[in-house]
């Protein structure tokens, strides 16, 4: 007995949403911590273009808080105080996180790809 088309379409849509997960937010989600020092560090996060996960935002997570949904090839800039942070991302069901150390008076650029390759000292 063939499967009716409406059922098949609904099942495919449900499967797609489960693969994508909750990563549907693009742009700002929550503000990163407000710098308290006089000379904060400029942090630039750039999501490398990739066909894998291209339509799904890479949700940036800082110290356990989602801060931004980064589109394919997009760049996000913000400021932080020097110190230790846990920086990560969520892309569909894939996650990545790394403890990073931001040094005083040193701006950083981090290129993020679908592989978990965040440098601990950018």
Secondary structure, DSSP 8 states (H G I E B T S, - for coil): ----HHHHHHHHHHHHHHHHTT----EESS------SSS-EEEEEEE---STTTTS-EEEEETTEEEEEE-TT-EEEEEE-SEEEEEEEEETTEEEEEEEEE-TT--EEEEE-SS----S--
